[in-house]
Amino acid sequence: MRIVLTIVGKDRVGIIARVSNLLAEHNINILNINQNIMDGFFNMVLIANMQNADVQLDKVKAAFNALGEELGVDIRVQSEDIFTAMHRI
């Protein structure tokens, strides 16, 4: 299963490092990252593959909710199918 992470918040050092480390800890492979910073705000969309993950999606969501609170950013994790359906015009 592929997942989409969206991360938005005030820019600070270490956001990408912490997100990628958490993914690596659970054997989740990053496929694509698109990020930018505008007026001091960090915005990233990351697509990852959970095929070899050692956890289920609900545990990934909980881990990223906690990380988002720690970093002061909003991190949302969705299956790619749900993300695509929600953003279809």
Secondary structure, 3 states (H helix, E strand, C coil): CEEEEEEEEECCCCHHHHHHHHHHHCCCEEEEEEEEEECCEEEEEEEEECCCCCCCHHHHHHHHHHHHHHHCEEEEEEEHHHHHHHCCC
